[in-house]
Amino acid sequence: MQISEIFYSLQGEGILTGVPSLFIRTTGCNLRCVWCDTPYTSWRPEGENLTLLAILDYAVKYKATHVVVTGGEPMIAPEMVELTKALRGGGYHITIETAGTLFRPVECDLMSISPKLSNSVPHTVDGGRWAPQHQRLRYQPDVLRELISTYSYQLKFVISGPGDITEVRDMVGEIGADSAHVLLMPEGTNADVLIEKSRWLAEVCKELNYRFCQRLHVMIWGDRRGV
């Protein structure tokens, strides 16, 4: 399967923030977020073809008990079900990071779902040619309902500004998600920007009883690959 990178780091987002984890990043995505922080897996996808055995050989080199399968959009990889079964056989805790646009019967301990809000539509990038497809695919309520009813989950929303909050509340209500599983994360790849947005976003989380989610890896290492 096509893999962009494999690296060992700390989980930087969500309820497992800080947990040492092996990241397996697939390449390729069915969306094109305007603020995408991994354009080398979407706007300009790059990677190498690795067998499942080669991927597992990478995994055993590290002390990780947790594996995060991310992207791009890992759920579009044809071999994703087989990969998660192989990881399950290795005894790993498996997190899958997905936009929640399609369902696959994968092995998963935490389905980390990041539904894309309207702030993600790339109207101004590359002449806006990706905008119609992105808008059509970014929010799939039936898929989200199936994911949250099948797996332990977190719903992690990328927040650009206060105007996003109403959209989050509407999505959460429409799919019937538990507010205890909702996380709001400031958008940005710069620590100063994240801190500025965090001040008002933290107050929103307190008011709505949502979890606040920081981007730990950005705070520590900045906007770098492989961390």
N, C-alpha and C positions, 0 to 999 in steps of 0.2 A: 504494500500500500504506500501511497505517497506521503512522506513525512517531511515536515519543514524543519523540525528540530526536536531533540530530546535533551533535557537538562534537569539537574537536581537543584532545588531551591526551596524557599518557603512559600506556602500558599499565601498569596497576597490579598485575597478577597473572600468575603463570605464567612459563614459560621465556622469554618476550619482555618481561619486566618492564623498564620504563624506555624502551622504544622509542616515539618519537613516533608517534601513531596517530590516525586519524580513526575515531570511534565512530558507528555507525549503530544506534540503539536502536529496535527494533520494540516495539509495544505488544501486550499479550495474552499469556496464559500458560495452559497446561493444568494447572499445579501451583499450590499456594498455601503456600509455605514459611512456617513460623511466624516465622522471623527474616528474611524477605525484605527486602533493602535497597533495592529498587526497587518499592515497593507501587503506584506510579503506572503500572506496566506489568502488574500482576497483580491485587492486591486491589481497586484502583480504577483500572483502565486508562484512560489518556488519551492522545491523540495527534491528528495530523492526517493526512488522506489526501494523499500525495505521489506524483506519477508517478515512474517510474524516471529520466526525464530530469531532473526537479527534484532528485532525490537525487544524481545525478552532477554536476549544476551546483554543489551544495554541496561535493562532494568536490574539484573542481578549484580551489576557492578557497584550498585549503591546500597546504602543502608535503609532506604525508604520502605516503609510499610504502606504508605499511601501513594496512589498513582492518580494523576489528573490527566484525563484525555480531553484535549482542547483543540482549538483551531485558530482561524477558519471556523468551519462548521463540521465537526467530526461526524455528525449523524448522516452526512451525505456520502461518507467513504464506504464503498461497497463491502469492505472487509471488517466493518466496525463490530458487528455482532461476534465474529470469530475472534477478533482481538480482545474484546472484553471477556469472552469465555476463557481465553488463554490466561489473561490476567487473574481471573477468578481462580483458575487452577493453581496459580502461583501464590495464592493466599493474600492478595493485596486488597486494601480498601480502595474502591474505585469511585472517583468523581468524574462525571461527564459535564463539560461546560458547553452549553448549546443555546441557540436563540429560540428553540422551541417551535420550529417551523415544520418539523416532521417527526413521526414516531418510528422507532426501531426497537425490537425486543432485545435490548442489550442487557448485560449484567451490570448492575450499578448500585452502589450504596448511597450515593448522594447525586441526585439530578440537579445540577446547578443551571437554572434556566434564566436567561436574560432576554426577555421579550423586548423588541426594539420599538421605542416610541417614535412619534413623528419627528422628533429632533434628530433622528438618524438618517432621514431621507436625503440622498445626495443630489439635491436640485442644482447645486452650483459646481459640481465636480465633473470633469470630463464631458462638459456640455450637457450634463443632466441625462445622459443616455441610459444610465442604470436606474434612474429614479422610478420609472413606471414598474419595473420588475420588483425593485426593493419594496415599493409601497404595497404592491399586490401580495407579497409573500411575508412581510415582516411580522404580521399579527395573525395567528391562526388559533382562534379560541378553542375549536374542537380538539386540536392537537394538544394544546396546553392542558385542557381538562383531562385528556387521557394520560398525559405524563404525570400530573400531580395526583391522579387517582391510582397510579401504578407504582410509583417510586417515592421514597423519601426525597424531599425536594426543598429547594430554596428558590425564591423568585427575586432576582437581583436586577434592579432597574438603574440604568445610567441616567443621571439627572444633570441636565445642562443649566436649567434655570427654574424659578418658581412656577412658571407656566406649565411645567411638566407634571405637576402633582395631581391636577384634576384628571389627566389622562391615566395616570397610574391607578388612582382610585376607581375609575371606570373599568379598567381592565381587571383589577382584582375582584371587583364585584361581579363582572360578567362571567368570569370563569369559576367563581365560587372558591377562591383561594382563602386560606386561613391567614389573617393579618400577621400572625406570629411567624410566618414563613416569608414575609416580605422584607426585603432589604433595599435601602436607597443608597446609592453610591455616587459621589460627585464625579462628573466627567472632567478629565484632564490628564495630562502626562507630565505635569510640572508640579512640584511639591507646593510652591507658593500658591498656585491656582487652586489646588486641592484644599489647602488650609482655608483660603478665603471662602470657597463654596461650602466647606464643611460647617462653618459657623452658623449659617442660616438653615442648612439642611438638617443639622442636628436638632434644631428647634422643631422643625417639621416632623421629624421622627418621634420626638417626645409627644407632640400633639396628637399624632395619628396612631401611636403605638406600633410603629414600624421599627425594624432594626436599622441602625446606622452602619454603613459599611465603608471603611476607608480602603485605599489602595496601598497596602503596606510596602509592596515591592517598589512602587514609584517613590514613596517617602524615603526608602533606604538607598536605592540604586539609581533612581531617575528613570528616564525613558531609554532603557537599554534592552537589547535582546538577551535571551539566555539566562535571565534572572527571575 
